[in-house]
Amino acid sequence: MRYDLDDLRLFVHIMAEGSITAGAHRMNLSLPSASARVRSLERTVGVPLLLRGRRGVRPTPAGTTLARHARDVLAQTARLESAVASYTRSPTAPLILLGGGSAMHGLVPRALVSFLRAHPGVDVEVAESRTPRTVRMLAAGEADLGVVLDDEARDCGLPLEPLGDDSLVVIGQPGGILAGRAALTYGEVAEHPLVGLDADSSLRRWIEKHLGPHAPAVRYRTTVADLDVLVTLVAAGVGLAVVPRRAIDRHQPLDVCELREPWACRHHLLAWGVKPGAPPTATAALAEHLRRAALSEPSSQTDQVDQTDQMDRTLQTPLADPFTGPNPRARGLCDCGVARGWR
């Protein structure tokens, strides 16, 4: 037997209303057309499905069974359509957002959650990328937005604006090696067993680049791919670690110590891709969600105001408008020298 889904849907409506007329109305069908569909369905199954009376209709035992299974078939069909629709391509090209490992911890996920909920018709491709590669892709027009580090983005010529603090600190088990210590150099940190990120992680490569060829020898008790896992291991006493301050959960028991190195003070910047014309509305909206996500981070709520004020005084030009994109006047002034304004 082959069943028409509209016939099944009509029959379910008739059962719910107790009337062919009311069921036809819910399907936007005329009464004669609905009656013809019911008769066709009865011929298909080979038995009467409805008992017709002056006050409407009621199902036969076969009709009750058909209605129960029809509801299941229609519900499963709806789930099927929804699942297939999720693979439908977006009518517009997806936005491309790049950022380093630190940005991918908290900042980018938080912005994506709010943006994708607010813009169901816009897709976003996200990729972890170190600042030099991000700058190259933005300059070539191959990405829309990037979260970059001030130290590595100097003289890139891209439109920039501050997002928040990404300074590095040392963390350890509460009451352990760091107890009573206010600050340590990296050399002092390296005297103890460490928990590190994987060798290919953007944060570890950034640290090793700044340590240079004379970096102290380090013993890693273990290396992991995720900052959350790293912090958990440190809290359990496995070793010390160098992490962005913003990666620390204020409710997690940890001893935190300043890292006394000039390269430990760093900031996230929002960089815009070089594309003809004004930035699309979706790009500007995603940038605004990134700003809000940065401001909502507990570790940056107080520092963000001071940093933004200082940058305003240094550049003497407004920040990017959340709806029109980066301020054109800031293009020549930034030159990734905002880091110098923040120092």
C-alpha positions as CSV (number, residue, x, y, z in Angstrom):
1,M,0.0,0.0,0.0
2,R,1.1,3.6,-0.7
3,Y,-0.2,6.3,1.5
4,D,-0.4,10.0,0.7
5,L,0.9,12.2,3.5
6,D,-1.7,14.8,2.9
7,D,-4.4,12.1,3.2
8,L,-3.0,10.9,6.5
9,R,-2.7,14.5,7.8
10,L,-6.4,15.2,6.8
11,F,-7.5,12.0,8.5
12,V,-5.7,13.0,11.7
13,H,-7.4,16.4,11.6
14,I,-10.8,14.8,11.1
15,M,-10.2,12.5,14.1
16,A,-9.2,15.5,16.2
17,E,-12.3,17.6,15.2
18,G,-14.8,14.8,14.9
19,S,-16.0,16.3,11.6
20,I,-15.0,16.0,8.0
21,T,-16.0,19.6,7.5
22,A,-13.8,20.9,10.3
23,G,-10.9,18.6,9.2
24,A,-11.2,20.0,5.6
25,H,-11.1,23.5,7.0
26,R,-7.8,22.9,8.8
27,M,-6.3,21.6,5.6
28,N,-7.8,24.5,3.5
29,L,-9.8,22.0,1.4
30,S,-13.4,22.1,0.2
31,L,-15.8,19.5,1.8
32,P,-16.2,17.6,-1.5
33,S,-12.4,17.3,-2.0
34,A,-11.9,16.2,1.6
35,S,-14.7,13.6,1.4
36,A,-13.1,12.3,-1.9
37,R,-9.8,11.9,-0.1
38,V,-11.3,10.0,2.8
39,R,-13.1,7.6,0.4
40,S,-9.8,7.1,-1.5
41,L,-8.0,6.3,1.7
42,E,-10.7,3.8,2.6
43,R,-10.3,2.1,-0.8
44,T,-6.6,1.9,-0.2
45,V,-6.9,0.2,3.1
46,G,-9.9,-1.9,2.0
47,V,-12.0,-1.3,5.1
48,P,-14.3,1.5,6.4
49,L,-12.4,4.0,8.6
50,L,-15.3,6.3,9.7
51,L,-18.8,5.9,10.9
52,R,-20.8,8.8,9.5
53,G,-23.7,10.2,11.5
54,R,-25.9,13.3,11.8
55,R,-23.6,14.8,14.5
56,G,-20.4,14.1,12.7
57,V,-18.1,11.1,12.3
58,R,-16.4,8.6,14.7
59,P,-13.7,6.1,13.9
60,T,-14.0,2.5,13.3
61,P,-11.5,0.2,15.1
62,A,-9.5,0.3,11.8
63,G,-9.8,4.1,11.8
64,T,-8.4,4.3,15.3
65,T,-5.4,2.2,14.5
66,L,-4.8,4.1,11.3
67,A,-4.9,7.5,13.1
68,R,-2.4,6.3,15.8
69,H,0.1,5.1,13.2
70,A,-0.5,8.2,11.0
71,R,0.5,10.5,13.8
72,D,3.7,8.5,14.2
73,V,4.4,8.7,10.5
74,L,3.8,12.5,10.3
75,A,5.9,13.1,13.4
76,Q,8.8,11.1,12.0
77,T,8.4,12.8,8.6
78,A,8.7,16.2,10.3
79,R,11.9,15.1,12.1
80,L,13.3,13.8,8.8
81,E,12.6,17.1,7.1
82,S,14.2,19.0,9.9
83,A,17.3,16.8,9.9
84,V,17.8,17.2,6.1
85,A,17.2,20.9,6.2
86,S,20.1,21.4,8.6
87,Y,22.4,20.5,5.7
88,T,21.0,23.1,3.4
89,R,23.6,25.6,2.4
90,S,23.2,29.1,3.7
91,P,21.9,31.6,1.1
92,T,24.9,33.8,1.8
93,A,28.6,32.9,2.1
94,P,29.6,32.1,5.7
95,L,31.6,34.7,7.7
96,I,35.1,33.6,8.5
97,L,36.4,34.3,12.1
98,L,40.0,33.5,13.1
99,G,41.6,33.6,16.5
100,G,44.3,32.1,18.7
101,G,43.9,29.4,21.3
102,S,43.3,31.9,24.1
103,A,40.5,33.6,22.2
104,M,38.9,30.3,21.5
105,H,38.6,29.8,25.3
106,G,35.5,31.6,26.4
107,L,35.6,34.7,24.2
108,V,34.8,33.3,20.8
109,P,32.4,30.6,22.0
110,R,30.4,33.1,24.1
111,A,30.2,35.5,21.1
112,L,29.1,32.7,18.8
113,V,26.3,31.5,21.0
114,S,24.7,34.9,21.1
115,F,25.3,35.8,17.5
116,L,24.1,32.5,16.0
117,R,20.9,32.7,18.1
118,A,20.3,36.2,16.9
119,H,21.1,35.5,13.3
120,P,19.8,32.1,12.3
121,G,20.3,32.8,8.6
122,V,24.0,33.5,8.9
123,D,26.7,30.8,9.2
124,V,30.2,31.3,10.7
125,E,33.3,29.4,10.0
126,V,35.7,29.5,12.9
127,A,39.4,28.4,12.8
128,E,42.2,28.6,15.3
129,S,45.0,30.7,13.8
130,R,48.1,32.4,15.2
131,T,48.2,36.1,14.8
132,P,50.7,36.3,11.8
133,R,48.6,33.9,9.8
134,T,45.4,35.7,10.8
135,V,46.8,39.1,9.7
136,R,47.9,37.6,6.3
137,M,44.4,36.2,5.7
138,L,42.6,39.4,6.7
139,A,44.9,41.5,4.5
140,A,44.2,39.2,1.6
141,G,40.5,39.4,2.1
142,E,40.3,35.7,3.0
143,A,38.7,36.3,6.4
144,D,36.2,38.7,7.8
145,L,37.3,39.2,11.4
146,G,40.2,38.1,13.6
147,V,41.1,38.2,17.2
148,V,44.8,39.0,17.3
149,L,47.5,39.8,19.8
150,D,48.8,43.4,20.0
151,D,52.5,42.3,20.3
152,E,52.4,40.3,17.0
153,A,50.1,42.6,15.0
154,R,52.3,45.7,14.8
155,D,52.5,47.6,11.5
156,C,50.0,45.3,9.8
157,G,47.9,48.2,8.5
158,L,44.6,46.6,9.4
159,P,41.7,48.4,11.1
160,L,41.9,47.5,14.8
161,E,40.1,48.0,18.0
162,P,40.8,46.8,21.6
163,L,38.9,43.8,22.9
164,G,40.5,43.1,26.3
165,D,43.3,41.9,28.5
166,D,45.0,38.6,27.7
167,S,48.0,38.9,30.0
168,L,49.7,35.7,31.2
169,V,50.0,34.6,34.8
170,V,51.3,31.6,36.7
171,I,48.9,29.3,38.4
172,G,49.4,26.5,41.0
173,Q,47.7,24.4,43.5
174,P,46.3,26.4,46.5
175,G,48.7,26.5,49.4
176,G,51.5,25.1,47.3
177,I,54.6,26.5,45.7
178,L,53.0,29.9,44.9
179,A,51.7,30.5,48.4
180,G,52.8,34.0,49.5
181,R,54.4,34.8,46.2
182,A,53.4,37.9,44.3
183,A,55.4,37.5,41.1
184,L,57.8,35.1,39.4
185,T,60.1,35.2,36.4
186,Y,59.7,32.4,33.8
187,G,63.1,31.1,34.9
188,E,61.8,30.7,38.4
189,V,58.7,29.0,37.1
190,A,60.8,26.6,35.0
191,E,62.5,25.3,38.2
192,H,59.3,23.4,39.0
193,P,57.4,20.7,37.1
194,L,54.9,22.2,34.7
195,V,51.6,21.3,33.0
196,G,51.7,22.6,29.4
197,L,49.7,22.8,26.2
198,D,50.5,20.7,23.2
199,A,53.6,21.7,21.3
200,D,51.6,22.9,18.3
201,S,49.2,25.1,20.4
202,S,49.3,28.8,19.5
203,L,49.9,29.8,23.2
204,R,52.9,27.5,23.7
205,R,54.5,28.5,20.4
206,W,54.0,32.2,21.3
207,I,55.7,31.7,24.7
208,E,58.6,29.8,23.2
209,K,59.0,32.4,20.5
210,H,59.4,35.1,23.1
211,L,61.7,33.1,25.3
212,G,64.1,32.7,22.4
213,P,67.1,30.3,22.0
214,H,68.2,30.7,25.6
215,A,64.9,29.5,27.1
216,P,65.3,27.5,30.4
217,A,64.9,23.8,30.2
218,V,61.4,22.8,31.2
219,R,60.0,19.5,32.6
220,Y,56.4,19.0,31.5
221,R,54.6,16.5,33.7
222,T,52.0,16.3,30.9
223,T,50.8,18.3,28.0
224,V,47.1,18.7,27.0
225,A,45.2,20.3,24.2
226,D,42.6,22.2,26.2
227,L,43.0,25.1,28.7
228,D,40.2,23.8,30.9
229,V,41.9,20.4,31.3
230,L,45.2,22.2,32.0
231,V,43.7,24.3,34.8
232,T,42.0,21.3,36.3
233,L,45.3,19.4,36.4
234,V,47.1,22.4,38.0
235,A,44.4,22.7,40.7
236,A,44.9,19.0,41.5
237,G,48.6,19.6,42.2
238,V,50.2,18.1,39.0
239,G,52.4,21.2,38.4
240,L,52.5,24.9,37.7
241,A,51.3,26.4,34.4
242,V,51.4,29.7,32.5
243,V,48.0,30.7,31.2
244,P,46.0,33.8,30.2
245,R,44.5,35.4,33.3
246,R,41.1,35.3,31.6
247,A,41.2,31.5,31.4
248,I,40.9,31.2,35.2
249,D,37.6,30.5,36.8
250,R,37.3,32.7,39.8
251,H,35.5,29.9,41.7
252,Q,38.2,27.4,41.1
253,P,40.7,27.1,44.0
254,L,44.1,28.2,42.6
255,D,47.0,30.3,43.7
256,V,47.7,33.0,41.0
257,C,51.0,34.8,40.7
258,E,52.0,37.5,38.2
259,L,54.5,36.5,35.5
260,R,57.4,39.1,35.7
261,E,58.2,39.2,32.0
262,P,57.8,42.1,29.6
263,W,56.0,39.8,27.1
264,A,53.5,38.6,29.7
265,C,51.5,41.7,29.3
266,R,49.4,41.4,26.2
267,H,46.0,42.3,24.8
268,H,43.4,41.0,22.4
269,L,42.6,43.2,19.4
270,L,39.7,42.9,17.0
271,A,41.0,43.1,13.4
272,W,38.9,43.6,10.3
273,G,39.4,42.0,6.9
274,V,40.3,44.1,3.9
275,K,37.3,43.9,1.6
276,P,35.9,46.4,-0.9
277,G,33.1,48.6,0.3
278,A,31.6,48.9,3.7
279,P,31.6,45.9,6.0
280,P,28.4,43.8,5.6
281,T,25.8,44.1,8.3
282,A,26.4,40.5,9.5
283,T,30.2,41.2,9.9
284,A,29.5,44.3,11.9
285,A,26.9,42.4,14.0
286,L,29.4,39.6,14.8
287,A,32.0,42.3,15.8
288,E,29.5,43.7,18.2
289,H,28.9,40.3,19.8
290,L,32.6,39.8,20.2
291,R,32.8,43.2,22.0
292,R,30.0,42.3,24.3
293,A,31.6,38.9,25.0
294,A,34.9,40.5,25.9
295,L,33.2,43.0,28.2
296,S,31.3,40.1,29.9
297,E,34.5,38.3,30.9
298,P,35.0,38.6,34.7
299,S,38.7,39.2,34.4
300,S,38.3,42.0,32.0
301,Q,35.3,44.0,33.2
302,T,37.4,46.4,35.3
303,D,40.5,46.5,33.0
304,Q,38.6,47.0,29.8
305,V,37.4,50.5,30.7
306,D,40.9,51.7,31.6
307,Q,42.4,50.1,28.5
308,T,39.7,51.6,26.2
309,D,40.1,55.0,27.8
310,Q,43.8,55.0,27.4
311,M,43.6,53.9,23.8
312,D,41.1,56.7,23.1
313,R,43.5,59.3,24.6
314,T,46.4,57.8,22.6
315,L,44.7,57.8,19.2
316,Q,42.3,60.7,19.7
317,T,39.8,58.9,17.4
318,P,36.5,57.0,18.1
319,L,36.4,53.3,18.2
320,A,34.7,51.3,15.5
321,D,30.9,51.8,15.3
322,P,29.2,48.5,16.0
323,F,26.9,48.8,13.0
324,T,29.1,50.4,10.3
325,G,32.4,48.6,11.1
326,P,35.8,50.1,11.9
327,N,36.2,53.8,11.8
328,P,38.0,54.7,8.5
329,R,40.0,57.4,10.3
330,A,41.6,54.7,12.5
331,R,43.1,52.8,9.5
332,G,46.2,54.9,9.2
333,L,46.4,55.7,12.9
334,C,46.3,52.2,14.3
335,D,48.9,50.4,12.3
336,C,48.8,47.9,15.1
337,G,50.5,50.4,17.3
338,V,47.7,50.3,19.8
339,A,49.9,48.0,21.8
340,R,52.2,50.9,22.3
341,G,49.3,53.0,23.5
342,W,48.3,50.4,26.0
343,R,51.8,49.8,27.5
